[in-house]
């Protein structure tokens, strides 16, 4: 069978052309009418955050509670695959892969910037020490269980229906308990198309953040201008690297890059712990964690109804929720939409690498381990920067507010030993996170666009990897960070509805299985071979659907 014939067999007749066509139209629109695109994206972002922000908060809260139910419920012992299935990857490799795909660029980008910006522009409490603690609490809130519950719910759904019941490894399968075999029709196509859009714009947002930080680092370390031309050039180079990685497959390129990336990030983290205020950081980790646990539900459900605008600085005097420009809209609502837009990508990716694990093992692993590591990262980077600010050893706030969040990490590192070396390592880490996010994302989009094939053709992987880079470049040219955020929010909101429906579908299916009832009819299953790819019979069935 030729490459072209194999590609045709793996292209979903509706999802692929519709998704690719609309994305192409967006690219042309953004490239030709960039000023208008910036205006439209900004207006869309403001309308969603001002009018529908409460729904995003509600969605995340529901997903967190749902994950807690899954972790302690009777269905926790159900295995993601046949009852005798064993995990494909070790714990260490599993954590490295899901973590690199899940939040890599964001951690490096916001590790210093977010605590500093919350400290400077967030709620101003009775003392600077209390304000600093509140800044860390808000950072933990945005990067904690709320974020990973989004990935866990969709990832569990995909792994459960795909590996245990042999349904297509696409988002549409989560609807099976609700609409049965109609998942192969209009509603299933719509859900998969929304998943592709969410993944495309969610990754584009992260890639835009990544290249802007790389450019800022190159400018500070090597005096290379870090403007838009440089950033677009970086996107081109790194997209090429991501394309090469995704062509080699999940067990080679993606896996090896993930492990290398985690190693370098871990070394950078260890260096800051040793070179920074070590004892303070050890204490701060548990202090921050205690504040997060104590205030978990109150912060999770907080909509800003009773917040006093007087507690905020002039830049955010409109308060938490008073307008589209409010602090809650700029931070929490954006984060929730960003995580939701990433849900198809990260959810499907961790589903793909989680075959053989139990539901309880999956939920606890996905929720707790990455969250604990994220908290450690933000404590080390954020509290080190806050300590420099509070002790007067260095001013981190002013460069962050005047030059942007892209320089915050480098400003902090400049006040520690071996600043040039660690800045270069940071640039490498961001670059590798860029590559692992892009190659993993293109692999996942290709799985969705092919109707669930877990080994899609290389040519289609190249197409989607290239498309991600182009979309990121267009968004940067059409308004920078604001346009990137707008794209994530605009695609995140409709997929929030899909996630809630997914949770209902999973709950219904697990309840049926616990009670001994048939979840999926045998005639609706797809036969998969032992490698995770579809057999010829399954491919033929998929093509017919």
URBELMO-V836598 format. One record per helix or strand. SS is the DSSP state (A for helix, B for strand). FROM is the first residue (numbers start at 0). LEN is the number of residues. If there is no record, write none. Layout:
BEGIN
ss = {SS:SS}
from = {FROM:FROM}
len = {LEN:LEN}
END
This chain:
BEGIN
ss = {A:A:A:A:B:A:A:A:A:A:A:A:A:A:A:A:A:B:A:A:A:A:A:A:A:B:B:A}
from = {2:14:33:73:78:90:127:144:170:185:227:249:277:295:308:313:326:357:358:396:404:418:457:479:521:527:533:535}
len = {7:18:39:4:1:31:16:20:14:37:21:26:17:5:3:3:26:1:32:7:9:31:20:35:3:1:1:9}
END
